[in-house]
Amino acid sequence: MSRLIQTPESTHHVYFQDCDMLGHLNNARYLDYFLNAREDHTTAHYALNMGELTREQHAAWVITKHHISYLKPARQGVRVRILSQLIHFDNSNLVLEMQMRSEDGQRLLALLWSEMTYVAMPAGTRADHSDALMDLLDELDVEEVSYDPDGFDDRVKEVRRELKQGRR
């Protein structure tokens, strides 16, 4: 069996309608771009349709917290590269890291951590991941990223440093 891609990526066009008066992607729209890219990634690379999964499992992930750092503007009309990866999980929680980079992947524009909790529907109470989901999450977890709930700023610095070294 082939190994699943742990860090899928895709490119996206920054549209005029999503930008502020300075021609920069509006801060609130970053979340849309990130979450839409992750949905595309899970569908294309893991054959996971989040709506179907919710209906089948009677449970879904609910975002409980975002940490985001805006580093360089994503400008109207350019293409950006978005990477997404699972960096932590337990029985009922997970943390996704998503990076927006320049199209060539060399410059970090923004970095997001989304913390999510798995909840039973319709009650909205915390639920444990099924054994099958735990197996999938274990395969997707990027162990090279050392997750510390208080280490977001350190992670941003680490990614920027890695990209800078790669440009040399």
DSSP file (Angstrom, degrees, kcal/mol; ACC not computed):
  #  RESIDUE AA STRUCTURE BP1 BP2  ACC     N-H-->O    O-->H-N    N-H-->O    O-->H-N    TCO  KAPPA ALPHA  PHI   PSI    X-CA   Y-CA   Z-CA
    1    1 A M              0   0    0      0, 0.0     2,-0.1     0, 0.0     0, 0.0   0.000 360.0 360.0 360.0 133.9    0.0    0.0    0.0
    2    2 A S        -     0   0    0      1,-0.1     2,-0.2     0, 0.0     0, 0.0  -0.452 360.0-107.0 -77.2 150.1    1.4    3.4   -0.9
    3    3 A R        -     0   0    0     -2,-0.1     2,-0.1     1,-0.1    -1,-0.1  -0.522  34.2-114.4 -77.1 140.2    1.9    6.0    1.8
    4    4 A L        -     0   0    0     -2,-0.2     2,-0.5     1,-0.1    -1,-0.1  -0.413  33.6-101.5 -71.6 149.5   -0.6    8.9    1.9
    5    5 A I        -     0   0    0     40,-0.2    -1,-0.1     1,-0.2    40,-0.0  -0.622  32.4-165.7 -72.3 119.0    0.8   12.4    1.3
    6    6 A Q  S    S+     0   0    0     -2,-0.5    80,-0.5     1,-0.3    -1,-0.2   0.802  80.4  34.5 -79.1 -29.4    1.1   14.0    4.7
    7    7 A T  S    S-     0   0    0     78,-0.1    -1,-0.3    76,-0.1    78,-0.2  -0.672  77.0-176.8-128.4  78.3    1.5   17.6    3.4
    8    8 A P        -     0   0    0      0, 0.0    76,-1.9     0, 0.0     2,-0.3  -0.347   6.7-167.8 -70.5 157.4   -0.6   18.1    0.3
    9    9 A E  E     +A   83   0A   0     74,-0.2     2,-0.3    32,-0.1    74,-0.2  -0.977  12.2 176.0-144.9 158.1   -0.4   21.5   -1.5
   10   10 A S  E     -A   82   0A   0     72,-1.8    72,-3.3    -2,-0.3     2,-0.3  -0.971  26.3-117.2-154.3 162.3   -2.2   23.4   -4.2
   11   11 A T  E     -A   81   0A   0     -2,-0.3     2,-0.3    70,-0.2    70,-0.2  -0.824  26.2-171.3-108.7 149.8   -2.1   26.8   -5.8
   12   12 A H  E     -A   80   0A   0     68,-2.6    68,-2.9    -2,-0.3     2,-0.3  -0.995  22.4-122.6-141.3 142.9   -4.9   29.3   -5.7
   13   13 A H  E     -A   79   0A   0     -2,-0.3     2,-0.8    66,-0.2    66,-0.2  -0.670  23.9-130.7 -83.1 135.7   -5.5   32.6   -7.4
   14   14 A V        -     0   0    0     64,-2.8    63,-2.9    -2,-0.3     2,-0.2  -0.812  30.1-146.1 -89.4 114.1   -6.0   35.7   -5.2
   15   15 A Y    >   -     0   0    0     -2,-0.8     3,-1.5    61,-0.2     4,-0.2  -0.511  16.7-125.2 -87.6 148.1   -9.2   37.4   -6.5
   16   16 A F  G >  S+     0   0    0      1,-0.3     3,-2.0    -2,-0.2    -1,-0.1   0.888 110.0  58.9 -52.3 -45.5   -9.9   41.1   -6.6
   17   17 A Q  G 3  S+     0   0    0      1,-0.3    -1,-0.3     8,-0.0    -3,-0.0   0.681 102.7  54.5 -63.6 -17.4  -13.2   40.6   -4.6
   18   18 A D  G <  S+     0   0    0     -3,-1.5     8,-2.8     5,-0.0    -1,-0.3   0.378  96.3  88.6 -95.4   3.2  -11.3   39.0   -1.8
   19   19 A C  B <   -G   25   0B   0     -3,-2.0     6,-0.3     6,-0.3     2,-0.1  -0.648  69.8-125.7-107.9 158.5   -8.9   42.0   -1.3
   20   20 A D    >   -     0   0    0      4,-2.9     3,-1.9    -2,-0.2    -1,-0.1  -0.180  48.8 -81.2 -85.7-174.3   -8.9   45.2    0.6
   21   21 A M  T 3  S+     0   0    0      1,-0.3    -1,-0.0     2,-0.1    -2,-0.0   0.680 129.4  58.6 -66.9 -16.9   -8.4   48.7   -0.8
   22   22 A L  T 3  S-     0   0    0      2,-0.2    -1,-0.3     3,-0.0     3,-0.1   0.462 118.8-108.6 -89.2  -1.6   -4.6   48.2   -0.8
   23   23 A G  S <  S+     0   0    0     -3,-1.9    53,-2.8     1,-0.3     2,-0.3   0.674  77.9 130.8  82.1  17.1   -4.9   45.1   -3.0
   24   24 A H  B    S-H   75   0C   0     51,-0.2    -4,-2.9     1,-0.1    -1,-0.3  -0.798  71.1 -94.3-101.8 145.2   -4.0   42.7   -0.2
   25   25 A L  B     -G   19   0B   0     49,-3.0    -6,-0.3    -2,-0.3    49,-0.2  -0.378  51.0-107.8 -55.0 127.3   -6.0   39.6    0.6
   26   26 A N    >>  -     0   0    0     -8,-2.8     3,-1.0     1,-0.1     4,-1.0  -0.342  23.8-122.1 -60.6 137.5   -8.4   40.6    3.3
   27   27 A N  H >> S+     0   0    0      1,-0.3     3,-0.7     2,-0.2     4,-0.6   0.859 111.3  51.5 -52.1 -42.2   -7.4   39.1    6.7
   28   28 A A  H >> S+     0   0    0      1,-0.2     4,-0.8     2,-0.2     3,-0.5   0.813 102.8  60.4 -67.0 -29.1  -10.7   37.3    7.1
   29   29 A R  H <> S+     0   0    0     -3,-1.0     4,-2.7     1,-0.2    -1,-0.2   0.733  87.3  73.4 -73.6 -21.8  -10.5   35.7    3.7
   30   30 A Y  H <X S+     0   0    0     -4,-1.0     4,-2.9    -3,-0.7    -1,-0.2   0.925  95.4  52.7 -54.5 -43.7   -7.2   34.0    4.6
   31   31 A L  H <X S+     0   0    0     -4,-0.6     4,-2.9    -3,-0.5     5,-0.3   0.911 108.7  49.2 -60.4 -42.5   -9.3   31.6    6.7
   32   32 A D  H  X S+     0   0    0     -4,-0.8     4,-2.7     2,-0.2     5,-0.3   0.937 112.1  48.0 -61.2 -46.4  -11.6   30.8    3.7
   33   33 A Y  H  X S+     0   0    0     -4,-2.7     4,-2.2     2,-0.2    -2,-0.2   0.928 114.9  45.9 -60.9 -45.3   -8.6   30.2    1.5
   34   34 A F  H  X S+     0   0    0     -4,-2.9     4,-2.4    -5,-0.2    -2,-0.2   0.952 115.9  43.7 -62.7 -50.9   -7.0   27.9    4.0
   35   35 A L  H  X S+     0   0    0     -4,-2.9     4,-2.1     1,-0.2    -2,-0.2   0.870 113.9  50.4 -67.9 -36.5  -10.1   25.9    4.9
   36   36 A N  H  X S+     0   0    0     -4,-2.7     4,-2.3    -5,-0.3    -1,-0.2   0.910 110.7  50.1 -65.7 -40.8  -11.1   25.6    1.3
   37   37 A A  H  X S+     0   0    0     -4,-2.2     4,-2.7    -5,-0.3    -2,-0.2   0.922 109.8  50.6 -62.7 -43.3   -7.6   24.3    0.4
   38   38 A R  H  X S+     0   0    0     -4,-2.4     4,-2.8     2,-0.2     5,-0.2   0.904 109.3  50.9 -63.4 -39.8   -7.7   21.8    3.2
   39   39 A E  H  X S+     0   0    0     -4,-2.1     4,-2.1     2,-0.2    -1,-0.2   0.927 111.3  48.3 -62.0 -43.2  -11.1   20.5    2.0
   40   40 A D  H  X S+     0   0    0     -4,-2.3     4,-2.7     1,-0.2     5,-0.3   0.911 112.1  50.4 -60.6 -42.2   -9.7   20.1   -1.5
   41   41 A H  H  X>S+     0   0    0     -4,-2.7     4,-2.8     1,-0.2     5,-0.5   0.918 110.6  47.3 -64.4 -44.5   -6.7   18.3   -0.1
   42   42 A T  H  X5S+     0   0    0     -4,-2.8     6,-2.2     1,-0.2     4,-1.3   0.876 115.6  46.2 -67.8 -35.1   -8.7   15.8    2.0
   43   43 A T  H  X5S+     0   0    0     -4,-2.1     4,-0.8     4,-0.2    -2,-0.2   0.946 119.8  38.2 -69.0 -48.2  -11.0   15.1   -1.0
   44   44 A A  H  <5S+     0   0    0     -4,-2.7    -2,-0.2    -5,-0.2    -3,-0.2   0.874 128.7  28.4 -73.1 -38.4   -8.2   14.7   -3.5
   45   45 A H  H  <5S+     0   0    0     -4,-2.8   -40,-0.2    -5,-0.3    -3,-0.2   0.717 133.0  25.8-101.1 -23.1   -5.6   12.9   -1.4
   46   46 A Y  H  <<S-     0   0    0     -4,-1.3    -3,-0.2    -5,-0.5    -2,-0.1   0.368  92.7-124.3-123.0   3.4   -7.5   11.0    1.2
   47   47 A A     <  +     0   0    0     -4,-0.8     2,-0.6    -6,-0.2    -4,-0.2   0.862  61.2 148.0  52.6  38.7  -10.9   10.4   -0.5
   48   48 A L        -     0   0    0     -6,-2.2     2,-0.7    -9,-0.1    -1,-0.2  -0.920  33.2-169.2-107.7 117.9  -12.6   12.1    2.5
   49   49 A N     >  -     0   0    0     -2,-0.6     4,-2.8     1,-0.1     5,-0.2  -0.931  12.8-153.6-102.2 113.7  -15.7   14.1    1.9
   50   50 A M  H  > S+     0   0    0     -2,-0.7     4,-2.2     1,-0.2    -1,-0.1   0.846  92.2  51.5 -61.7 -36.1  -16.3   15.9    5.1
   51   51 A G  H  > S+     0   0    0      2,-0.2     4,-2.1     1,-0.2    -1,-0.2   0.927 112.9  45.1 -64.7 -44.7  -20.1   16.2    4.6
   52   52 A E  H  > S+     0   0    0      2,-0.2     4,-2.8     1,-0.2     5,-0.2   0.906 111.6  53.0 -65.0 -41.2  -20.4   12.4    3.9
   53   53 A L  H  X S+     0   0    0     -4,-2.8     4,-2.9     1,-0.2     6,-0.3   0.909 108.7  50.3 -60.5 -42.4  -18.2   11.6    6.9
   54   54 A T  H  X>S+     0   0    0     -4,-2.2     4,-1.6    -5,-0.2     5,-0.6   0.918 112.6  46.4 -62.1 -44.0  -20.4   13.8    9.1
   55   55 A R  H  <5S+     0   0    0     -4,-2.1    -2,-0.2     2,-0.2    -1,-0.2   0.904 117.1  43.5 -66.0 -40.9  -23.5   12.0    7.9
   56   56 A E  H  <5S+     0   0    0     -4,-2.8    -2,-0.2     1,-0.2    -1,-0.2   0.914 124.7  32.4 -71.5 -43.2  -22.0    8.5    8.3
   57   57 A Q  H  <5S-     0   0    0     -4,-2.9    -2,-0.2     2,-0.3    -1,-0.2   0.583  95.0-133.8 -91.2 -11.7  -20.3    9.0   11.7
   58   58 A H  T  <5S+     0   0    0     -4,-1.6    63,-3.4    -5,-0.3     2,-0.3   0.877  78.1  89.9  54.8  38.1  -22.9   11.4   13.1
   59   59 A A  E   < -B  120   0A   0     -5,-0.6     2,-0.3    -6,-0.3    -2,-0.3  -0.976  52.4-176.4-155.6 160.1  -20.0   13.5   14.2
   60   60 A A  E     -B  119   0A   0     59,-2.2    59,-3.0    -2,-0.3     2,-0.4  -0.983  32.8 -99.4-155.6 160.5  -17.8   16.3   12.9
   61   61 A W  E     -B  118   0A   0     -2,-0.3     2,-0.5    57,-0.2    57,-0.2  -0.736  34.1-161.8 -85.8 134.3  -14.8   18.4   13.7
   62   62 A V  E     -B  117   0A   0     55,-2.9    55,-2.4    -2,-0.4     2,-0.3  -0.965  22.1-119.1-117.0 130.7  -15.6   21.8   15.1
   63   63 A I  E     +B  116   0A   0     -2,-0.5    53,-0.3    53,-0.2     3,-0.1  -0.523  33.2 173.2 -70.2 128.4  -13.0   24.6   15.1
   64   64 A T  E     +     0   0A   0     51,-3.0     2,-0.3     1,-0.4    52,-0.2   0.634  63.3   5.0-107.6 -22.2  -12.2   25.7   18.6
   65   65 A K  E     -B  115   0A   0     50,-1.4    50,-3.0     2,-0.0     2,-0.4  -0.968  53.4-156.9-163.4 144.1   -9.3   28.0   18.0
   66   66 A H  E     -B  114   0A   0     -2,-0.3     2,-0.5    48,-0.2    48,-0.2  -0.976   2.2-169.3-120.4 140.3   -7.2   29.6   15.3
   67   67 A H  E     +B  113   0A   0     46,-2.4    46,-2.7    -2,-0.4     2,-0.4  -0.999  21.0 174.5-120.1 123.7   -3.7   31.0   15.6
   68   68 A I  E     -B  112   0A   0     -2,-0.5     2,-0.5    44,-0.2    44,-0.2  -0.992  20.5-165.5-136.3 141.1   -2.7   33.0   12.5
   69   69 A S  E     -B  111   0A   0     42,-2.4    42,-1.8    -2,-0.4     2,-0.7  -0.988   9.2-155.7-124.4 122.4    0.3   35.0   11.6
   70   70 A Y  E     +B  110   0A   0     -2,-0.5    40,-0.2    40,-0.2    39,-0.1  -0.876  24.8 162.3 -96.4 114.8    0.2   37.4    8.6
   71   71 A L        +     0   0    0     38,-3.0    39,-0.2    -2,-0.7    -1,-0.2   0.853  61.9   6.7-105.4 -45.5    3.8   37.9    7.4
   72   72 A K  S    S-     0   0    0     37,-1.8    -1,-0.4    35,-0.1     2,-0.1  -0.989  85.9 -98.3-139.0 145.3    3.7   39.2    3.9
   73   73 A P        -     0   0    0      0, 0.0     2,-0.7     0, 0.0    37,-0.1  -0.371  21.1-138.6 -68.9 139.8    0.7   40.4    1.9
   74   74 A A        -     0   0    0    -49,-0.2   -49,-3.0    -2,-0.1     2,-0.2  -0.890  34.5-143.9 -90.1 116.3   -0.9   38.0   -0.6
   75   75 A R  B >   -H   24   0C   0     -2,-0.7     3,-1.8   -51,-0.2   -61,-0.2  -0.536  17.1 -92.0 -94.0 150.8   -1.6   40.5   -3.4
   76   76 A Q  T 3  S+     0   0    0    -53,-2.8   -61,-0.2     1,-0.2    -1,-0.1  -0.271 108.3  19.4 -56.1 134.7   -4.5   40.6   -5.8
   77   77 A G  T 3  S+     0   0    0    -63,-2.9    -1,-0.2     1,-0.3     2,-0.1   0.250  98.0 110.5  91.1 -11.8   -4.0   38.7   -9.0
   78   78 A V    <   -     0   0    0     -3,-1.8   -64,-2.8   -64,-0.1     2,-0.4  -0.460  65.8-120.7 -91.1 167.3   -1.1   36.5   -7.9
   79   79 A R  E     -A   13   0A   0    -66,-0.2    24,-0.7    -2,-0.1     2,-0.3  -0.883  26.9-162.7-103.4 140.4   -1.2   32.8   -7.3
   80   80 A V  E     -AC  12 102A   0    -68,-2.9   -68,-2.6    -2,-0.4     2,-0.5  -0.879  14.6-131.3-119.9 154.6   -0.3   31.4   -3.8
   81   81 A R  E     -AC  11 101A   0     20,-2.3    20,-3.3    -2,-0.3     2,-0.5  -0.912  20.4-162.5-105.4 129.2    0.6   27.9   -2.7
   82   82 A I  E     -AC  10 100A   0    -72,-3.3   -72,-1.8    -2,-0.5     2,-0.4  -0.961   5.3-172.1-118.0 127.0   -1.2   26.5    0.2
   83   83 A L  E     -AC   9  99A   0     16,-2.4    16,-2.3    -2,-0.5     2,-0.4  -0.885   3.3-170.0-111.9 144.3    0.1   23.5    2.2
   84   84 A S  E     + C   0  98A   0    -76,-1.9     2,-0.3    -2,-0.4    14,-0.2  -0.995  10.0 164.7-136.2 144.7   -1.8   21.7    4.9
   85   85 A Q  E     - C   0  97A   0     12,-2.3    12,-3.3    -2,-0.4     2,-0.5  -0.993  37.8-116.4-157.3 150.3   -0.8   19.1    7.4
   86   86 A L  E     +dC 141  96A   0     54,-0.5    56,-2.8   -80,-0.5    10,-0.2  -0.775  32.1 171.0 -85.6 123.9   -1.9   17.4   10.6
   87   87 A I  E     +     0   0A   0      8,-2.6    60,-0.3    -2,-0.5     2,-0.3   0.510  62.2  12.0-114.9  -6.9    0.6   18.2   13.4
   88   88 A H  E     + C   0  95A   0      7,-1.1     7,-2.6    58,-0.1    -1,-0.3  -0.949  58.9 163.8-164.8 145.8   -1.1   16.8   16.5
   89   89 A F  E     + C   0  94A   0     -2,-0.3     5,-0.2     5,-0.2     2,-0.2  -0.981   4.5 173.7-157.7 158.4   -4.1   14.6   17.4
   90   90 A D        -     0   0    0      3,-2.2    39,-0.1    -2,-0.3    47,-0.0  -0.703  61.4 -56.9-143.1-160.2   -5.5   12.7   20.3
   91   91 A N  S    S+     0   0    0     -2,-0.2    38,-3.6     1,-0.2    43,-0.1   0.787 131.6   3.9 -59.4 -30.1   -8.7   10.8   21.0
   92   92 A S  S    S+     0   0    0     36,-0.2    26,-3.1    24,-0.0     2,-0.3   0.346 120.0  64.2-139.7   7.2  -11.0   13.8   20.2
   93   93 A N  E     - E   0 117A   0     24,-0.2    -3,-2.2   -32,-0.1     2,-0.3  -0.900  47.8-178.5-131.6 159.7   -8.9   16.7   19.1
   94   94 A L  E     -CE  89 116A   0     22,-2.1    22,-2.9    -2,-0.3     2,-0.4  -0.987  15.6-146.4-152.1 158.9   -6.6   17.6   16.2
   95   95 A V  E     -CE  88 115A   0     -7,-2.6    -8,-2.6    -2,-0.3    -7,-1.1  -0.992  13.5-163.3-128.5 124.1   -4.4   20.5   15.1
   96   96 A L  E     -CE  86 114A   0     18,-2.5    18,-2.5    -2,-0.4     2,-0.5  -0.863   5.0-154.6-104.3 139.4   -3.9   21.4   11.5
   97   97 A E  E     -CE  85 113A   0    -12,-3.3   -12,-2.3    -2,-0.4     2,-0.4  -0.959  13.7-175.9-110.2 132.1   -1.1   23.6   10.3
   98   98 A M  E     -CE  84 112A   0     14,-2.8    14,-2.9    -2,-0.5     2,-0.4  -0.994   5.1-164.2-129.2 135.9   -1.6   25.5    7.0
   99   99 A Q  E     -CE  83 111A   0    -16,-2.3   -16,-2.4    -2,-0.4     2,-0.6  -0.950   8.7-156.0-119.9 136.3    0.9   27.6    5.3
  100  100 A M  E     +CE  82 110A   0     10,-2.8     9,-3.2    -2,-0.4    10,-1.8  -0.963  26.9 171.9-108.0 124.9    0.3   30.1    2.5
  101  101 A R  E     -CE  81 108A   0    -20,-3.3   -20,-2.3    -2,-0.6     7,-0.2  -0.768  40.3 -82.2-124.0 168.7    3.4   30.7    0.5
  102  102 A S  E >   -C   80   0A   0      5,-2.2     3,-2.3    -2,-0.3   -22,-0.2  -0.269  57.0 -97.2 -60.9 161.9    4.4   32.5   -2.7
  103  103 A E  T 3  S+     0   0    0    -24,-0.7   -23,-0.1     1,-0.3    -1,-0.1   0.845 127.2  52.5 -56.7 -35.4    3.6   30.5   -5.8
  104  104 A D  T 3  S-     0   0    0      1,-0.1    -1,-0.3   -23,-0.0   -24,-0.1   0.543 111.0-123.9 -78.9  -4.5    7.2   29.2   -6.0
  105  105 A G  S <  S+     0   0    0     -3,-2.3    -2,-0.1     2,-0.2    -1,-0.1   0.523  81.8 111.0  80.4   5.5    6.9   28.1   -2.4
  106  106 A Q        +     0   0    0      1,-0.1     2,-0.4    60,-0.0    61,-0.1   0.688  67.2  51.4 -89.8 -19.5   10.0   30.1   -1.3
  107  107 A R  S    S-     0   0    0     -5,-0.1    -5,-2.2    60,-0.0     2,-0.6  -0.970  74.1-133.9-126.3 132.9    8.4   32.8    0.9
  108  108 A L  E     + E   0 101A   0     -2,-0.4    -7,-0.3    -7,-0.2     3,-0.1  -0.729  24.5 173.4 -84.7 121.9    6.0   32.3    3.8
  109  109 A L  E     -     0   0A   0     -9,-3.2   -38,-3.0    -2,-0.6   -37,-1.8   0.812  66.7  -9.3 -95.1 -38.5    3.0   34.7    3.6
  110  110 A A  E     -BE  70 100A   0    -10,-1.8   -10,-2.8   -40,-0.2    -1,-0.4  -0.987  54.9-154.4-158.1 152.7    0.9   33.4    6.4
  111  111 A L  E     -BE  69  99A   0    -42,-1.8   -42,-2.4    -2,-0.3     2,-0.4  -1.000  13.9-171.0-134.8 136.9    0.8   30.5    8.8
  112  112 A L  E     -BE  68  98A   0    -14,-2.9   -14,-2.8    -2,-0.4     2,-0.5  -0.983  13.7-164.9-130.5 135.4   -2.3   29.1   10.6
  113  113 A W  E     -BE  67  97A   0    -46,-2.7   -46,-2.4    -2,-0.4     2,-0.5  -0.992  13.1-166.7-111.0 126.7   -2.9   26.5   13.3
  114  114 A S  E     -BE  66  96A   0    -18,-2.5   -18,-2.5    -2,-0.5     2,-0.4  -0.967   5.0-157.0-113.9 119.6   -6.5   25.4   13.5
  115  115 A E  E     -BE  65  95A   0    -50,-3.0   -51,-3.0    -2,-0.5   -50,-1.4  -0.813  17.5-176.0 -95.3 134.0   -7.4   23.5   16.7
  116  116 A M  E     -BE  63  94A   0    -22,-2.9   -22,-2.1    -2,-0.4     2,-0.4  -0.955  17.8-153.6-134.2 149.3  -10.5   21.2   16.3
  117  117 A T  E     -BE  62  93A   0    -55,-2.4   -55,-2.9    -2,-0.3     2,-0.5  -0.966  22.4-126.2-120.9 139.0  -12.6   19.0   18.5
  118  118 A Y  E     -B   61   0A   0    -26,-3.1     9,-3.0    -2,-0.4     2,-0.4  -0.735  35.2-173.8 -84.7 124.8  -14.6   16.0   17.3
  119  119 A V  E     -BF  60 126A   0    -59,-3.0   -59,-2.2    -2,-0.5     7,-0.3  -0.933  24.8-117.7-126.9 146.3  -18.2   16.3   18.4
  120  120 A A  E  >> -BF  59 125A   0      5,-3.4     4,-2.9    -2,-0.4     5,-0.5  -0.557  46.3 -98.2 -77.4 142.3  -21.2   14.1   18.2
  121  121 A M  T  45S+     0   0    0    -63,-3.4    -1,-0.0     1,-0.2     0, 0.0  -0.863  92.7   4.7-106.6 143.6  -24.2   15.4   16.2
  122  122 A P  T  45S+     0   0    0      0, 0.0    -1,-0.2     0, 0.0   -63,-0.1  -0.989 127.1  55.9 -90.9  -0.9  -26.7   16.8   16.9
  123  123 A A  T  45S-     0   0    0      1,-0.1    -2,-0.2     2,-0.1     3,-0.1   0.824  88.0-141.2 -62.6 -32.6  -25.8   17.0   20.6
  124  124 A G  T  <5 +     0   0    0     -4,-2.9     2,-0.3     1,-0.3    -3,-0.2   0.746  50.2 142.8  77.0  22.9  -22.6   18.9   20.0
  125  125 A T  E   < -F  120   0A   0     -5,-0.5    -5,-3.4     1,-0.1    -1,-0.3  -0.700  61.3 -87.2 -97.3 151.0  -20.8   17.0   22.8
  126  126 A R  E     -F  119   0A   0     -2,-0.3     2,-0.3    -7,-0.3    -7,-0.3  -0.224  50.2-171.2 -54.5 138.8  -17.2   15.9   22.6
  127  127 A A        -     0   0    0     -9,-3.0    -9,-0.3   -35,-0.2     2,-0.3  -0.944  22.5-113.0-133.3 154.5  -16.8   12.4   20.9
  128  128 A D        -     0   0    0     -2,-0.3   -36,-0.2     1,-0.1   -37,-0.1  -0.629  36.5-108.0 -84.1 145.2  -13.9   10.0   20.5
  129  129 A H        -     0   0    0    -38,-3.6    -1,-0.1    -2,-0.3   -36,-0.0  -0.419  39.5-108.7 -64.1 145.8  -12.5    9.4   17.0
  130  130 A S     >  -     0   0    0      1,-0.1     4,-2.5    -2,-0.1     5,-0.2  -0.273  30.1-105.5 -67.6 164.3  -13.3    5.9   15.7
  131  131 A D  H  > S+     0   0    0      1,-0.2     4,-2.3     2,-0.2     5,-0.2   0.900 123.0  52.6 -59.0 -40.6  -10.6    3.3   15.5
  132  132 A A  H  > S+     0   0    0      1,-0.2     4,-2.1     2,-0.2    -1,-0.2   0.905 110.1  47.5 -63.5 -41.3  -10.5    3.8   11.7
  133  133 A L  H  > S+     0   0    0      2,-0.2     4,-3.1     1,-0.2     5,-0.2   0.900 109.8  53.1 -66.5 -39.5  -10.1    7.6   12.1
  134  134 A M  H  X S+     0   0    0     -4,-2.5     4,-2.3     2,-0.2    -2,-0.2   0.902 109.0  49.9 -61.4 -40.3   -7.4    7.1   14.6
  135  135 A D  H  X S+     0   0    0     -4,-2.3     4,-1.8     2,-0.2    -1,-0.2   0.924 113.0  46.2 -63.1 -44.1   -5.5    4.9   12.2
  136  136 A L  H  X S+     0   0    0     -4,-2.1     4,-1.9     2,-0.2    -2,-0.2   0.935 112.8  49.3 -64.0 -46.5   -5.9    7.5    9.4
  137  137 A L  H  X S+     0   0    0     -4,-3.1     4,-1.8     1,-0.2    -1,-0.2   0.881 108.6  54.1 -61.4 -38.0   -4.8   10.3   11.7
  138  138 A D  H  < S+     0   0    0     -4,-2.3    -1,-0.2    -5,-0.2    -2,-0.2   0.887 109.9  47.1 -63.1 -38.5   -1.8    8.3   12.8
  139  139 A E  H  < S+     0   0    0     -4,-1.8    -1,-0.2     1,-0.2    -2,-0.2   0.824 116.1  44.7 -71.6 -31.2   -0.7    7.9    9.2
  140  140 A L  H  < S+     0   0    0     -4,-1.9   -54,-0.5    -5,-0.1    -2,-0.2   0.675  83.7 113.9 -87.5 -18.4   -1.2   11.5    8.4
  141  141 A D  B  <  -d   86   0A   0     -4,-1.8     2,-1.2    -5,-0.2   -54,-0.2  -0.335  62.9-140.4 -61.3 126.2    0.5   13.0   11.5
  142  142 A V    >   -     0   0    0    -56,-2.8     3,-1.3     1,-0.2    -1,-0.1  -0.754  20.1-176.1 -89.4  96.1    3.6   14.9   10.6
  143  143 A E  T 3  S+     0   0    0     -2,-1.2    -1,-0.2     1,-0.3     4,-0.1   0.699  72.8  73.0 -70.7 -19.7    5.9   13.8   13.4
  144  144 A E  T 3  S+     0   0    0     -3,-0.1     2,-0.8     2,-0.1    -1,-0.3   0.728  83.6  78.4 -67.7 -20.4    8.7   16.1   12.3
  145  145 A V  S <  S-     0   0    0     -3,-1.3     2,-0.9     2,-0.0    -1,-0.1  -0.815  79.9-145.7 -91.7 115.8    6.7   19.1   13.5
  146  146 A S        -     0   0    0     -2,-0.8     2,-0.5     5,-0.0   -58,-0.1  -0.715  16.9-148.6 -83.8 107.9    7.1   19.3   17.3
  147  147 A Y        +     0   0    0     -2,-0.9     3,-0.0   -60,-0.3     5,-0.0  -0.658  25.1 168.0 -85.5 127.1    3.7   20.6   18.5
  148  148 A D    >   -     0   0    0     -2,-0.5     3,-3.0     1,-0.1     4,-0.1  -0.983  34.2-138.9-132.3 121.4    3.6   22.7   21.6
  149  149 A P  T 3  S+     0   0    0      0, 0.0     3,-0.3     0, 0.0    -1,-0.1   0.781 107.8  41.3 -52.9 -27.5    0.3   24.5   22.3
  150  150 A D  T 3  S+     0   0    0      1,-0.2     3,-0.3     2,-0.1     4,-0.2   0.286  97.5  83.2-100.2   9.7    2.3   27.6   23.3
  151  151 A G    <>  +     0   0    0     -3,-3.0     4,-2.3     1,-0.2     5,-0.2   0.129  48.0 114.2-103.4  21.6    4.9   27.3   20.5
  152  152 A F  H  > S+     0   0    0     -3,-0.3     4,-2.3     1,-0.2    -1,-0.2   0.942  80.2  46.4 -58.2 -50.9    3.1   29.0   17.6
  153  153 A D  H  > S+     0   0    0     -3,-0.3     4,-2.1     1,-0.2    -1,-0.2   0.876 112.0  52.2 -62.0 -37.0    5.5   31.9   17.3
  154  154 A D  H  > S+     0   0    0      1,-0.2     4,-2.3     2,-0.2    -1,-0.2   0.890 108.1  51.8 -64.4 -38.5    8.4   29.6   17.6
  155  155 A R  H  X S+     0   0    0     -4,-2.3     4,-2.6     2,-0.2     5,-0.2   0.909 107.2  52.4 -65.1 -41.6    7.0   27.5   14.7
  156  156 A V  H  X S+     0   0    0     -4,-2.3     4,-2.3     1,-0.2    -1,-0.2   0.937 111.3  47.0 -58.6 -46.5    6.5   30.6   12.5
  157  157 A K  H  X S+     0   0    0     -4,-2.1     4,-2.4     1,-0.2    -1,-0.2   0.896 110.8  52.8 -61.8 -40.6   10.2   31.5   13.1
  158  158 A E  H  X S+     0   0    0     -4,-2.3     4,-2.5     2,-0.2    -2,-0.2   0.929 110.5  45.9 -62.4 -46.7   11.3   27.9   12.4
  159  159 A V  H  X S+     0   0    0     -4,-2.6     4,-2.4     1,-0.2     5,-0.2   0.918 113.2  50.0 -64.9 -43.0    9.4   27.7    9.0
  160  160 A R  H  X S+     0   0    0     -4,-2.3     4,-2.3    -5,-0.2    -1,-0.2   0.907 111.3  49.2 -61.2 -41.6   10.8   31.1    8.0
  161  161 A R  H  X S+     0   0    0     -4,-2.4     4,-2.4     2,-0.2    -2,-0.2   0.914 110.5  50.3 -63.9 -43.8   14.3   30.1    8.9
  162  162 A E  H  X S+     0   0    0     -4,-2.5     4,-1.9     1,-0.2    -2,-0.2   0.911 112.5  46.8 -61.7 -42.7   13.9   26.8    6.9
  163  163 A L  H  X S+     0   0    0     -4,-2.4     4,-1.4     2,-0.2    -1,-0.2   0.896 110.7  52.2 -67.5 -39.9   12.7   28.7    3.8
  164  164 A K  H  X S+     0   0    0     -4,-2.3     4,-0.7     1,-0.2     3,-0.4   0.916 109.8  48.7 -62.6 -42.5   15.4   31.3    4.1
  165  165 A Q  H >< S+     0   0    0     -4,-2.4     3,-0.7     1,-0.2    -1,-0.2   0.875 108.4  55.4 -63.9 -36.4   18.1   28.5    4.2
  166  166 A G  H 3< S+     0   0    0     -4,-1.9    -1,-0.2     1,-0.2    -2,-0.2   0.778 103.1  55.2 -67.8 -26.3   16.5   26.9    1.2
  167  167 A R  H 3<        0   0    0     -4,-1.4    -1,-0.2    -3,-0.4    -2,-0.2   0.677 360.0 360.0 -78.6 -17.7   16.8   30.1   -0.8
  168  168 A R    <<        0   0    0     -4,-0.7    -1,-0.2    -3,-0.7    -2,-0.2   0.481 360.0 360.0 -75.9 360.0   20.5   30.3   -0.2
